[in-house]
Amino acid sequence: MEHENTHEPAETTENEGSVPSAVAFEHPFFHSIEHTLFRTLEDTHEPVMVTVLDRHEVSLKFSGIVSELHLSDDGADVRMLGVVAEGLKYVRELRIGDKVPTEMTSGRASWQITDTHRAIAHNRVTMQLVSWMSGDEMLITDPTQLAQVVDDPKTKNKISQAFTEAAKALNIEENRREDVISLIANLANELSYIEALREVFHDILRIHKTVRGLEQSYKREQSVLDTIASLKRLFKLVLKDFTDSFEQLDAQTGEILSALTNIAQVSRFIRTNRDDLHRRLWAWDGLINDWQGVSANRSIKAEKLLPELYHFLAQRFLPRDEWELYSKAIDKTKKRATEVRW
C-alpha cells in the first residue's frame, strides 16, 4: 500500500502553484452531457473528450471543441484543455472534478508503488554508502543480492559507521546524524519508483525469453518462425532502449556522496526520467497480462499472441516507411497512424 512520503526534497517542481488543482471548465457545454471523460486516442495519442450520444461513444478533438464553441485562445477553458492534454501524459483518463496529476503540481508520482520497492531502493542506497566508505563504490541493483548483503551481520555493523563517515564528508555535525538519514530517505524514496519500473521491464524481459523459447518449439513452421525472427529484430531495439534509460539513471545516482550533496538536482533528474519511463512502459500493461503463464511450448494462445506482439512493436519501433507498408498489407481498408510513438 502507498504511504505518504515524509521526506521530500527541498525543491519539487517549477510548476507548483502555477497549475490548477482540479479539472474544471466554465462553458456549459462541458457540463451538458453526463459521463464525459478525457483520454488519448490509442492510435494517434491525440487527446480527446469522450461523450456518449445516442448510445454511441463519440470522441471530440480539442481543436474541434475550441472551434465549435468559439473559445478564446487565452480563455480559462482553452488553458484547462492544455492542462488536461498535459495531464493525460501521466494518467490514462481524466474527468471533470478530478485532481490534476501530481506530477504537474508537486512533482510526486500519481501512481502507487509497494513497500517492497521502497525496501529495495533503501537497501540499494544504503549499500552504495557502505561501499563508498570502503573505498570501492559499487552499484547493486539485483533485489535478492541486495537483501542478502544488507542482512549480513558484518554489513549491519558497517552501516552505522557509513552514516557517520557520510556526515563528516557532507560537513554535517555529528549531533545532526538524522540529517544524513533524511537525505538517504529522500534519495531512496525517489529511486523506489525506478525500482517499480525496473520490475515492469523484467516482465518485458520474460516475454522476450518466452518468444526466443518458442522459436525452438515452432522450428518446423516457417510462418511462425518468420514472425519470431521479426520480433527478435524489434526486441533488440526495445531492450537497448530501456536498458540505456535505466543505466543512465543508475549512473546518475551511482556516486552516492555527489547524489546526496545535490539531492534537489538529482531528484529532478530522477523524476523527469521516471515520468518518461512510466509513459513508455504503461503501454505494455495489457501485453504483460496476456503473456502471463504463457510457456515456450506450442499453444493456440502463443500463436495468437505472437502476431499481436509484432503489431505492437512494429507500430512503435519500425521505421515509418516500413510501418506504412506493414499496416497497408494487414488491412488496406482501415486507416492507421504511421508515426513512430511510445
C-alpha positions as a Markdown table, in Angstrom:
| # | Residue | x | y | z |
|---|---|---|---|---|
| 1 | Met | 0.0 | 0.0 | 0.0 |
| 2 | Glu | 1.2 | 3.5 | -0.8 |
| 3 | His | 2.3 | 5.6 | 2.2 |
| 4 | Glu | 2.6 | 9.3 | 2.4 |
| 5 | Asn | 6.1 | 10.5 | 1.8 |
| 6 | Thr | 7.5 | 12.3 | 4.8 |
| 7 | His | 10.9 | 13.1 | 3.3 |
| 8 | Glu | 10.5 | 15.5 | 0.3 |
| 9 | Pro | 13.5 | 17.2 | -1.4 |
| 10 | Ala | 13.9 | 20.9 | -0.8 |
| 11 | Glu | 12.6 | 21.5 | -4.3 |
| 12 | Thr | 9.8 | 19.7 | -6.1 |
| 13 | Thr | 8.7 | 21.2 | -9.4 |
| 14 | Glu | 8.8 | 24.5 | -11.2 |
| 15 | Asn | 5.1 | 24.2 | -11.9 |
| 16 | Glu | 4.0 | 24.0 | -8.3 |
| 17 | Gly | 1.5 | 26.8 | -7.7 |
| 18 | Ser | 1.0 | 27.7 | -11.3 |
| 19 | Val | -1.2 | 24.7 | -12.3 |
| 20 | Pro | -4.8 | 24.3 | -11.2 |
| 21 | Ser | -5.5 | 21.6 | -8.6 |
| 22 | Ala | -8.6 | 20.1 | -10.4 |
| 23 | Val | -10.2 | 19.8 | -13.8 |
| 24 | Ala | -12.9 | 22.5 | -14.2 |
| 25 | Phe | -14.5 | 24.3 | -17.1 |
| 26 | Glu | -16.7 | 27.4 | -17.4 |
| 27 | His | -18.6 | 26.8 | -20.6 |
| 28 | Pro | -22.0 | 25.0 | -20.1 |
| 29 | Phe | -21.1 | 22.6 | -22.9 |
| 30 | Phe | -18.7 | 20.7 | -20.7 |
| 31 | His | -21.4 | 20.1 | -18.1 |
| 32 | Ser | -24.3 | 19.4 | -20.5 |
| 33 | Ile | -23.5 | 15.7 | -21.1 |
| 34 | Glu | -23.1 | 13.2 | -18.3 |
| 35 | His | -20.3 | 10.7 | -18.1 |
| 36 | Thr | -17.8 | 12.6 | -20.2 |
| 37 | Leu | -14.1 | 11.9 | -19.8 |
| 38 | Phe | -10.8 | 12.9 | -21.4 |
| 39 | Arg | -8.3 | 10.4 | -22.7 |
| 40 | Thr | -5.8 | 10.0 | -25.6 |
| 41 | Leu | -6.6 | 8.1 | -28.8 |
| 42 | Glu | -4.8 | 4.7 | -28.9 |
| 43 | Asp | -3.6 | 5.1 | -32.4 |
| 44 | Thr | -2.5 | 8.8 | -32.6 |
| 45 | His | -2.2 | 9.6 | -28.9 |
| 46 | Glu | -4.2 | 12.7 | -29.5 |
| 47 | Pro | -6.2 | 14.0 | -26.5 |
| 48 | Val | -10.0 | 13.9 | -27.0 |
| 49 | Met | -13.1 | 14.4 | -25.0 |
| 50 | Val | -15.2 | 11.3 | -25.0 |
| 51 | Thr | -19.0 | 11.5 | -24.7 |
| 52 | Val | -22.0 | 9.2 | -25.4 |
| 53 | Leu | -24.6 | 10.3 | -27.9 |
| 54 | Asp | -27.5 | 8.1 | -28.9 |
| 55 | Arg | -25.8 | 5.2 | -27.0 |
| 56 | His | -22.7 | 5.6 | -29.2 |
| 57 | Glu | -19.3 | 6.7 | -27.9 |
| 58 | Val | -18.1 | 9.9 | -29.7 |
| 59 | Ser | -14.5 | 11.3 | -29.5 |
| 60 | Leu | -14.2 | 15.1 | -29.9 |
| 61 | Lys | -10.8 | 16.6 | -30.6 |
| 62 | Phe | -9.8 | 19.6 | -28.5 |
| 63 | Ser | -9.2 | 21.7 | -31.6 |
| 64 | Gly | -12.8 | 21.0 | -32.8 |
| 65 | Ile | -14.2 | 21.9 | -29.4 |
| 66 | Val | -12.3 | 25.2 | -29.3 |
| 67 | Ser | -13.5 | 26.0 | -32.9 |
| 68 | Glu | -17.2 | 25.0 | -32.4 |
| 69 | Leu | -17.5 | 26.8 | -29.1 |
| 70 | His | -15.6 | 29.8 | -30.3 |
| 71 | Leu | -13.4 | 29.7 | -27.2 |
| 72 | Ser | -10.9 | 32.4 | -26.7 |
| 73 | Asp | -7.3 | 31.3 | -27.1 |
| 74 | Asp | -6.3 | 33.0 | -23.9 |
| 75 | Gly | -9.5 | 31.9 | -22.1 |
| 76 | Ala | -9.7 | 29.7 | -19.0 |
| 77 | Asp | -11.3 | 26.8 | -20.8 |
| 78 | Val | -8.6 | 26.7 | -23.5 |
| 79 | Arg | -5.9 | 26.8 | -20.8 |
| 80 | Met | -7.7 | 24.0 | -19.0 |
| 81 | Leu | -7.8 | 21.9 | -22.2 |
| 82 | Gly | -4.0 | 22.4 | -22.3 |
| 83 | Val | -3.7 | 21.2 | -18.7 |
| 84 | Val | -5.8 | 18.2 | -19.5 |
| 85 | Ala | -3.7 | 17.3 | -22.5 |
| 86 | Glu | -0.6 | 17.5 | -20.4 |
| 87 | Gly | -2.2 | 15.6 | -17.6 |
| 88 | Leu | -3.0 | 12.7 | -19.9 |
| 89 | Lys | 0.7 | 12.1 | -20.2 |
| 90 | Tyr | 0.6 | 10.8 | -16.6 |
| 91 | Val | -2.8 | 9.2 | -16.3 |
| 92 | Arg | -5.0 | 7.2 | -18.7 |
| 93 | Glu | -8.1 | 9.4 | -18.3 |
| 94 | Leu | -9.4 | 12.4 | -16.6 |
| 95 | Arg | -12.9 | 13.6 | -15.7 |
| 96 | Ile | -14.3 | 17.0 | -14.7 |
| 97 | Gly | -13.6 | 17.4 | -11.0 |
| 98 | Asp | -10.6 | 15.0 | -11.0 |
| 99 | Lys | -7.4 | 16.3 | -9.4 |
| 100 | Val | -4.7 | 17.3 | -11.8 |
| 101 | Pro | -2.0 | 14.7 | -11.8 |
| 102 | Thr | 0.5 | 15.3 | -9.0 |
| 103 | Glu | 3.4 | 15.2 | -11.5 |
| 104 | Met | 2.2 | 18.6 | -12.6 |
| 105 | Thr | 1.6 | 20.1 | -9.2 |
| 106 | Ser | 4.1 | 18.8 | -6.7 |
| 107 | Gly | 6.3 | 16.5 | -8.8 |
| 108 | Arg | 5.3 | 13.4 | -7.0 |
| 109 | Ala | 4.2 | 10.4 | -9.0 |
| 110 | Ser | 0.4 | 9.9 | -9.2 |
| 111 | Trp | 0.8 | 6.1 | -9.3 |
| 112 | Gln | 1.4 | 3.7 | -6.5 |
| 113 | Ile | 4.4 | 1.6 | -5.5 |
| 114 | Thr | 4.8 | -1.1 | -2.9 |
| 115 | Asp | 6.8 | -1.3 | 0.3 |
| 116 | Thr | 8.9 | -3.9 | -1.5 |
| 117 | His | 10.1 | -1.3 | -4.0 |
| 118 | Arg | 10.8 | 1.1 | -1.1 |
| 119 | Ala | 12.9 | -1.6 | 0.7 |
| 120 | Ile | 14.8 | -2.4 | -2.5 |
| 121 | Ala | 15.7 | 1.3 | -3.1 |
| 122 | His | 16.6 | 1.9 | 0.6 |
| 123 | Asn | 18.8 | -1.2 | 0.6 |
| 124 | Arg | 20.5 | -0.1 | -2.6 |
| 125 | Val | 21.3 | 3.4 | -1.4 |
| 126 | Thr | 22.5 | 2.1 | 1.9 |
| 127 | Met | 24.8 | -0.4 | 0.2 |
| 128 | Gln | 26.2 | 2.4 | -2.0 |
| 129 | Leu | 27.0 | 4.3 | 1.1 |
| 130 | Val | 28.8 | 1.3 | 2.7 |
| 131 | Ser | 30.7 | 0.6 | -0.4 |
| 132 | Trp | 31.7 | 4.2 | -0.7 |
| 133 | Met | 33.1 | 4.1 | 2.8 |
| 134 | Ser | 35.2 | 1.0 | 1.9 |
| 135 | Gly | 36.7 | 2.9 | -1.0 |
| 136 | Asp | 35.3 | 0.5 | -3.6 |
| 137 | Glu | 32.0 | 2.1 | -4.6 |
| 138 | Met | 29.8 | -0.3 | -6.4 |
| 139 | Leu | 26.2 | -0.4 | -7.6 |
| 140 | Ile | 24.0 | -3.4 | -6.8 |
| 141 | Thr | 20.5 | -3.5 | -8.4 |
| 142 | Asp | 19.5 | -7.1 | -8.1 |
| 143 | Pro | 16.9 | -7.2 | -5.2 |
| 144 | Thr | 17.9 | -10.7 | -4.0 |
| 145 | Gln | 21.6 | -9.9 | -3.9 |
| 146 | Leu | 20.8 | -6.6 | -2.1 |
| 147 | Ala | 18.7 | -8.3 | 0.6 |
| 148 | Gln | 21.4 | -10.9 | 1.2 |
| 149 | Val | 24.2 | -8.4 | 1.6 |
| 150 | Val | 22.2 | -6.0 | 3.8 |
| 151 | Asp | 21.1 | -8.9 | 6.1 |
| 152 | Asp | 24.7 | -9.9 | 6.6 |
| 153 | Pro | 25.7 | -9.1 | 10.2 |
| 154 | Lys | 29.0 | -7.7 | 9.0 |
| 155 | Thr | 27.2 | -5.3 | 6.8 |
| 156 | Lys | 24.9 | -4.1 | 9.5 |
| 157 | Asn | 27.9 | -3.2 | 11.6 |
| 158 | Lys | 29.2 | -1.1 | 8.7 |
| 159 | Ile | 26.0 | 0.8 | 8.0 |
| 160 | Ser | 26.1 | 2.9 | 11.2 |
| 161 | Gln | 29.7 | 3.7 | 10.6 |
| 162 | Ala | 28.9 | 4.6 | 7.0 |
| 163 | Phe | 26.3 | 7.1 | 8.2 |
| 164 | Thr | 28.9 | 8.7 | 10.5 |
| 165 | Glu | 31.5 | 8.9 | 7.7 |
| 166 | Ala | 29.0 | 10.4 | 5.3 |
| 167 | Ala | 28.1 | 13.1 | 7.8 |
| 168 | Lys | 31.7 | 14.1 | 8.1 |
| 169 | Ala | 32.1 | 14.2 | 4.3 |
| 170 | Leu | 29.0 | 16.3 | 3.9 |
| 171 | Asn | 30.1 | 18.7 | 6.7 |
| 172 | Ile | 27.2 | 17.7 | 8.9 |
| 173 | Glu | 27.8 | 17.9 | 12.6 |
| 174 | Glu | 27.9 | 14.6 | 14.5 |
| 175 | Asn | 24.9 | 15.5 | 16.6 |
| 176 | Arg | 22.8 | 16.0 | 13.4 |
| 177 | Arg | 23.2 | 12.5 | 12.2 |
| 178 | Glu | 19.4 | 12.4 | 11.5 |
| 179 | Asp | 20.1 | 14.8 | 8.6 |
| 180 | Val | 22.1 | 12.1 | 6.8 |
| 181 | Ile | 19.3 | 9.6 | 7.5 |
| 182 | Ser | 16.8 | 12.1 | 6.0 |
| 183 | Leu | 18.9 | 12.6 | 2.9 |
| 184 | Ile | 19.2 | 8.8 | 2.4 |
| 185 | Ala | 15.4 | 8.5 | 2.8 |
| 186 | Asn | 14.9 | 11.3 | 0.2 |
| 187 | Leu | 17.0 | 9.6 | -2.4 |
| 188 | Ala | 15.6 | 6.1 | -1.6 |
| 189 | Asn | 12.1 | 7.4 | -1.9 |
| 190 | Glu | 12.7 | 8.8 | -5.4 |
| 191 | Leu | 14.5 | 5.7 | -6.5 |
| 192 | Ser | 11.8 | 3.4 | -5.2 |
| 193 | Tyr | 9.6 | 4.4 | -8.2 |
| 194 | Ile | 12.5 | 3.5 | -10.5 |
| 195 | Glu | 12.6 | 0.1 | -8.9 |
| 196 | Ala | 8.9 | -0.4 | -9.6 |
| 197 | Leu | 9.5 | 0.5 | -13.2 |
| 198 | Arg | 12.5 | -1.8 | -13.3 |
| 199 | Glu | 10.2 | -4.7 | -12.3 |
| 200 | Val | 7.9 | -3.9 | -15.3 |
| 201 | Phe | 11.0 | -4.1 | -17.5 |
| 202 | His | 11.8 | -7.5 | -16.1 |
| 203 | Asp | 8.3 | -8.6 | -17.2 |
| 204 | Ile | 9.2 | -7.5 | -20.7 |
| 205 | Leu | 12.4 | -9.5 | -20.5 |
| 206 | Arg | 10.3 | -12.5 | -19.6 |
| 207 | Ile | 8.2 | -12.0 | -22.7 |
| 208 | His | 11.4 | -11.8 | -24.8 |
| 209 | Lys | 12.7 | -15.0 | -23.2 |
| 210 | Thr | 9.4 | -16.8 | -24.0 |
| 211 | Val | 9.5 | -15.6 | -27.6 |
| 212 | Arg | 13.0 | -17.0 | -28.0 |
| 213 | Gly | 11.9 | -20.3 | -26.5 |
| 214 | Leu | 9.0 | -20.5 | -28.9 |
| 215 | Glu | 11.5 | -20.4 | -31.8 |
| 216 | Gln | 12.6 | -23.9 | -31.0 |
| 217 | Ser | 9.0 | -25.2 | -30.4 |
| 218 | Tyr | 8.0 | -24.0 | -33.9 |
| 219 | Lys | 11.2 | -24.8 | -35.8 |
| 220 | Arg | 9.2 | -26.7 | -38.4 |
| 221 | Glu | 6.6 | -24.0 | -39.1 |
| 222 | Gln | 8.1 | -21.3 | -41.3 |
| 223 | Ser | 5.3 | -18.7 | -41.0 |
| 224 | Val | 5.6 | -18.7 | -37.2 |
| 225 | Leu | 9.4 | -18.6 | -37.4 |
| 226 | Asp | 9.2 | -15.6 | -39.7 |
| 227 | Thr | 7.1 | -13.7 | -37.1 |
| 228 | Ile | 9.5 | -14.7 | -34.4 |
| 229 | Ala | 12.5 | -13.6 | -36.4 |
| 230 | Ser | 10.9 | -10.2 | -36.9 |
| 231 | Leu | 10.1 | -10.0 | -33.2 |
| 232 | Lys | 13.7 | -10.7 | -32.3 |
| 233 | Arg | 14.9 | -7.9 | -34.5 |
| 234 | Leu | 12.5 | -5.5 | -32.9 |
| 235 | Phe | 13.2 | -6.7 | -29.4 |
| 236 | Lys | 16.9 | -5.7 | -29.9 |
| 237 | Leu | 15.7 | -2.1 | -30.2 |
| 238 | Val | 13.3 | -2.4 | -27.3 |
| 239 | Leu | 15.8 | -3.9 | -24.9 |
| 240 | Lys | 18.5 | -1.4 | -25.8 |
| 241 | Asp | 16.2 | 1.5 | -25.4 |
| 242 | Phe | 15.0 | 0.6 | -21.9 |
| 243 | Thr | 18.5 | -0.7 | -20.8 |
| 244 | Asp | 20.1 | 2.6 | -21.8 |
| 245 | Ser | 17.5 | 4.5 | -19.8 |
| 246 | Phe | 18.0 | 2.5 | -16.6 |
| 247 | Glu | 21.8 | 2.6 | -17.0 |
| 248 | Gln | 21.6 | 6.4 | -17.3 |
| 249 | Leu | 19.6 | 6.6 | -14.1 |
| 250 | Asp | 21.9 | 4.2 | -12.3 |
| 251 | Ala | 25.0 | 6.2 | -13.4 |
| 252 | Gln | 23.4 | 9.5 | -12.2 |
| 253 | Thr | 22.9 | 8.1 | -8.7 |
| 254 | Gly | 26.0 | 5.8 | -8.6 |
| 255 | Glu | 28.3 | 8.2 | -6.9 |
| 256 | Ile | 26.4 | 8.4 | -3.6 |
| 257 | Leu | 28.1 | 11.4 | -2.0 |
| 258 | Ser | 27.6 | 13.5 | -5.1 |
| 259 | Ala | 23.9 | 12.5 | -5.2 |
| 260 | Leu | 23.4 | 13.4 | -1.6 |
| 261 | Thr | 25.2 | 16.7 | -2.0 |
| 262 | Asn | 23.0 | 17.7 | -4.9 |
| 263 | Ile | 19.8 | 16.0 | -3.8 |
| 264 | Ala | 17.4 | 18.5 | -5.3 |
| 265 | Gln | 19.0 | 18.4 | -8.7 |
| 266 | Val | 19.3 | 14.6 | -8.7 |
| 267 | Ser | 15.6 | 14.3 | -7.6 |
| 268 | Arg | 14.5 | 16.4 | -10.6 |
| 269 | Phe | 16.6 | 14.2 | -12.9 |
| 270 | Ile | 15.1 | 11.1 | -11.4 |
| 271 | Arg | 11.5 | 12.4 | -11.7 |
| 272 | Thr | 11.9 | 13.5 | -15.3 |
| 273 | Asn | 13.2 | 10.1 | -16.3 |
| 274 | Arg | 10.7 | 8.4 | -14.1 |
| 275 | Asp | 7.8 | 10.0 | -15.9 |
| 276 | Asp | 9.3 | 9.3 | -19.3 |
| 277 | Leu | 9.9 | 5.6 | -18.4 |
| 278 | His | 6.4 | 5.3 | -16.9 |
| 279 | Arg | 4.8 | 6.6 | -20.1 |
| 280 | Arg | 6.8 | 4.2 | -22.3 |
| 281 | Leu | 6.2 | 1.2 | -20.0 |
| 282 | Trp | 2.5 | 1.6 | -19.3 |
| 283 | Ala | 1.7 | 0.7 | -22.9 |
| 284 | Trp | 2.9 | -2.8 | -22.1 |
| 285 | Asp | 0.4 | -3.4 | -19.3 |
| 286 | Gly | -2.0 | -5.4 | -21.5 |
| 287 | Leu | 0.7 | -7.4 | -23.2 |
| 288 | Ile | 2.3 | -8.3 | -19.9 |
| 289 | Asn | -1.0 | -9.5 | -18.6 |
| 290 | Asp | -1.7 | -11.5 | -21.8 |
| 291 | Trp | 1.7 | -13.2 | -21.6 |
| 292 | Gln | 1.3 | -14.3 | -18.0 |
| 293 | Gly | 1.6 | -18.0 | -17.8 |
| 294 | Val | 2.5 | -18.5 | -21.5 |
| 295 | Ser | 5.3 | -21.0 | -21.8 |
| 296 | Ala | 7.8 | -21.7 | -24.6 |
| 297 | Asn | 5.7 | -24.7 | -25.7 |
| 298 | Arg | 3.4 | -24.8 | -28.7 |
| 299 | Ser | -0.1 | -23.5 | -27.9 |
| 300 | Ile | -3.0 | -21.8 | -29.6 |
| 301 | Lys | -2.6 | -18.9 | -27.2 |
| 302 | Ala | 1.0 | -18.4 | -28.2 |
| 303 | Glu | 0.1 | -18.5 | -31.9 |
| 304 | Lys | -2.5 | -15.8 | -31.3 |
| 305 | Leu | -0.2 | -13.6 | -29.2 |
| 306 | Leu | 2.9 | -13.6 | -31.4 |
| 307 | Pro | 1.3 | -11.6 | -34.3 |
| 308 | Glu | -0.3 | -9.2 | -31.8 |
| 309 | Leu | 3.0 | -8.6 | -30.2 |
| 310 | Tyr | 4.6 | -8.0 | -33.6 |
| 311 | His | 1.9 | -5.4 | -34.4 |
| 312 | Phe | 2.5 | -3.7 | -31.1 |
| 313 | Leu | 6.3 | -3.5 | -31.6 |
| 314 | Ala | 6.1 | -2.7 | -35.3 |
| 315 | Gln | 3.8 | 0.3 | -34.5 |
| 316 | Arg | 6.4 | 1.7 | -32.1 |
| 317 | Phe | 9.8 | 0.7 | -33.5 |
| 318 | Leu | 9.6 | 0.1 | -37.2 |
| 319 | Pro | 10.9 | 2.9 | -39.4 |
| 320 | Arg | 7.9 | 5.0 | -40.7 |
| 321 | Asp | 8.1 | 3.7 | -44.3 |
| 322 | Glu | 8.2 | 0.0 | -43.2 |
| 323 | Trp | 5.3 | 0.6 | -40.8 |
| 324 | Glu | 3.3 | 2.1 | -43.6 |
| 325 | Leu | 3.9 | -0.9 | -45.8 |
| 326 | Tyr | 3.1 | -3.3 | -43.0 |
| 327 | Ser | -0.1 | -1.5 | -41.9 |
| 328 | Lys | -1.4 | -1.4 | -45.5 |
| 329 | Ala | -0.6 | -5.1 | -46.0 |
| 330 | Ile | -2.6 | -6.2 | -43.0 |
| 331 | Asp | -5.6 | -4.0 | -43.6 |
| 332 | Lys | -5.9 | -2.0 | -46.7 |
| 333 | Thr | -9.3 | -0.6 | -45.8 |
| 334 | Lys | -8.5 | 0.7 | -42.4 |
| 335 | Lys | -6.7 | 3.9 | -41.9 |
| 336 | Arg | -3.9 | 3.6 | -39.4 |
| 337 | Ala | -1.4 | 6.0 | -37.8 |
| 338 | Thr | 2.1 | 5.8 | -39.3 |
| 339 | Glu | 4.3 | 7.8 | -36.9 |
| 340 | Val | 6.7 | 6.1 | -34.5 |
| 341 | Arg | 5.5 | 6.6 | -31.0 |
| 342 | Trp | 5.6 | 5.0 | -27.5 |
